[in-house]
Amino acid sequence: MDKAMMKAQILQAHRFRHATRKYREEPISHDDMAFILEVGRLSPSSVGLEPWRFIVLSDEAIKDKISEVAWGAKKQLATASHFVLIIARKDVQYDSEYFYNHFKARQPDEDKLKRMLEIYKEFQTEHIEVVGNERALFDWSSKQTYIALANMMTAAAQIGIDSCPIEGFDYRKVNQILAEAGIIDSEKEGISVMVSFGYRYYEPKTEKVRQPIEEVVTWH
């Protein structure tokens, strides 16, 4: 496939994708869903930290509980083929056990690892100023999950599968539901965003509207 054809297909996938609220009763194949999740797993993250987990939620009782506190997800929870909770880590400070173990697996040389962690200490302390701030650390972690989210949605669109990212829910209550069910460790992680996947029940009533390229891109 030549470059022009590849670019056309990618743009077509983005034009095809829309925030799908209601889905048909048609399941996504296991292979297709595994492909979407693998794209998420392979996504980039700041300093390569991969501070995420993807929970494919199938427990109907948990879905019902989440639906009660997720005003933006009721139709998707009821009709989507697959509903994914994207979880972000809280323990992402440079001196945390997770941070150390993650980079230890990549750099077994202790001296080089120590120098690497000193660089990341300066990065978090001086450059992005998140050290010691639990909310800032979690927000930094959550930002990384949105890269994986976007990649999964684009990958789905490229194979004709619809999706919808969801932020319309009570974060505190969803975290409580997941913690009580033993799905997350609330000391180390929390819900970042949700996303549904399936096949659209109806076509969009209007064409995709975006700002003109001249208003969002400048060259200096």
C-alpha positions in Angstrom: 0.0 0.0 0.0 1.4 3.4 -1.0 1.6 6.4 1.4 -1.2 8.3 -0.2 -3.6 5.4 0.2 -2.5 4.9 3.9 -3.1 8.6 4.6 -6.5 8.5 2.9 -7.5 5.4 5.0 -6.4 7.1 8.3 -8.3 10.3 7.5 -11.4 8.3 6.5 -11.2 6.5 9.9 -11.3 9.8 11.7 -14.2 11.0 9.6 -16.0 7.8 10.3 -15.5 7.9 14.1 -18.1 9.7 16.2 -19.2 9.6 19.8 -21.5 6.6 19.7 -24.2 6.6 22.4 -26.2 3.5 21.4 -24.9 0.3 19.8 -26.4 -2.6 17.9 -26.7 -6.1 19.4 -23.6 -7.3 17.5 -20.6 -8.4 19.4 -17.0 -7.4 18.5 -14.9 -10.5 17.8 -12.3 -11.5 20.4 -9.6 -11.0 17.8 -10.7 -7.5 17.0 -11.0 -6.5 20.7 -7.6 -8.0 21.4 -6.2 -5.9 18.6 -7.7 -2.7 20.0 -6.3 -3.4 23.5 -2.9 -4.3 22.1 -2.8 -0.9 20.4 -3.5 0.6 23.8 -0.7 -1.4 25.4 1.8 -0.3 22.8 1.0 3.3 23.2 3.6 5.9 24.3 3.7 7.5 27.7 5.8 10.1 29.5 9.2 8.7 30.3 7.8 5.3 29.1 6.1 4.8 32.5 3.0 3.1 31.2 0.9 4.2 34.3 -2.3 2.4 33.2 -4.5 -0.6 33.3 -7.4 -1.5 30.9 -10.3 -3.2 32.6 -12.8 -4.8 30.2 -15.9 -4.8 32.3 -18.4 -7.6 31.8 -19.8 -8.0 35.3 -23.4 -6.9 34.9 -23.8 -6.1 38.6 -20.8 -3.8 38.6 -22.2 -2.2 35.4 -25.5 -1.5 37.1 -23.8 0.1 40.0 -21.6 2.3 37.8 -24.6 3.2 35.7 -26.3 4.8 38.7 -23.4 7.2 39.1 -22.4 7.6 35.5 -24.9 9.9 33.8 -22.8 10.0 30.6 -22.5 6.2 30.2 -26.0 4.8 30.7 -26.8 4.0 27.1 -23.3 2.8 26.4 -23.2 0.5 29.5 -26.5 -1.0 28.4 -25.7 -1.6 24.7 -21.9 -1.6 24.0 -20.3 -4.8 23.0 -17.3 -4.0 25.2 -16.9 -1.4 28.0 -13.4 -0.5 29.1 -12.3 1.3 32.3 -9.0 3.0 31.9 -7.2 3.1 35.3 -4.3 5.5 36.1 -1.7 4.9 38.7 -1.2 7.2 41.7 2.2 5.9 42.8 4.2 7.5 40.0 6.6 9.7 41.9 10.3 9.2 41.0 11.0 7.5 44.4 8.0 5.2 44.5 8.4 1.4 44.4 6.5 1.2 41.1 8.8 3.8 39.4 11.9 2.0 40.6 10.7 -1.5 39.6 9.5 -0.3 36.2 12.9 1.1 35.3 14.8 -1.6 37.0 13.3 -4.1 34.5 14.6 -1.9 31.7 18.0 -1.0 33.2 19.5 -3.7 35.4 22.8 -1.8 35.9 22.3 -0.2 39.3 24.6 2.8 38.7 22.9 3.7 35.4 19.5 3.2 37.0 20.5 5.6 39.8 21.6 8.3 37.3 18.3 7.7 35.4 16.2 8.2 38.5 18.1 11.4 39.4 17.2 12.8 36.0 13.5 11.9 36.6 13.7 13.4 40.1 14.7 16.7 38.5 12.1 16.4 35.8 9.3 15.8 38.3 10.6 18.3 40.9 11.7 21.2 38.8 10.2 20.9 35.4 6.6 19.6 35.8 6.4 20.3 39.6 4.4 17.3 40.7 6.5 15.9 43.6 4.6 15.7 46.9 1.3 16.6 45.2 -1.0 13.6 45.1 -3.5 15.2 42.8 -0.9 16.6 40.4 0.8 13.2 40.2 -2.5 11.5 39.4 -3.4 14.1 36.8 0.0 13.6 35.2 -0.6 9.9 35.1 -4.1 10.3 33.8 -2.8 12.5 30.9 -0.8 9.5 29.7 -3.9 7.3 29.6 -5.5 9.6 27.1 -2.8 8.8 24.6 -3.8 5.1 24.9 -7.5 6.0 24.8 -7.1 8.0 21.5 -5.0 5.2 19.9 -7.5 2.5 20.8 -10.4 4.6 19.4 -8.5 5.3 16.2 -7.5 1.7 15.8 -11.2 0.7 16.3 -12.4 3.2 13.7 -9.9 1.9 11.2 -11.5 -1.6 11.3 -15.1 -0.2 11.3 -15.7 -0.3 15.1 -17.4 2.6 16.9 -16.5 4.0 20.3 -17.2 6.7 22.8 -14.9 8.2 25.4 -16.7 9.0 28.7 -16.0 11.4 31.5 -19.5 12.0 32.6 -19.5 10.1 36.0 -18.8 10.7 39.7 -15.2 9.8 40.0 -15.2 9.3 43.8 -18.2 7.0 43.6 -16.9 4.9 40.7 -13.6 4.5 42.5 -15.5 3.4 45.6 -17.5 0.8 43.6 -14.3 -0.6 42.0 -12.4 -0.7 45.3 -15.2 -2.5 47.1 -15.4 -5.0 44.3 -11.7 -5.6 44.6 -11.1 -4.4 41.0 -8.7 -1.6 41.9 -6.3 -0.8 44.8 -7.5 2.7 45.7 -4.2 3.5 47.4 -2.3 3.1 44.2 -4.7 3.7 41.3 -8.0 5.3 40.3 -10.4 5.7 37.4 -9.1 8.0 34.7 -11.7 7.7 31.9 -14.1 5.1 30.4 -14.6 4.1 26.8 -17.2 2.0 25.0 -16.8 -0.1 21.8 -19.4 -1.6 19.5 -21.3 -1.1 16.2 -23.4 2.0 15.9 -27.2 1.6 16.1 -27.8 4.6 13.9 -25.8 6.9 11.6 -25.0 10.4 12.8 -27.7 13.0 11.9 -25.1 15.6 11.0 -21.7 15.6 9.4 -18.6 15.9 11.7 -17.9 19.6 12.5 -14.4 20.8 13.4 -12.8 24.2 13.4 -11.0 25.2 10.2 -7.4 24.1 9.9 -6.4 27.8 9.8 -7.8 28.4 13.3 -6.0 25.4 14.9 -2.7 25.3 13.2 -0.1 28.0 12.9 3.4 27.7 11.4 6.2 29.9 12.9 
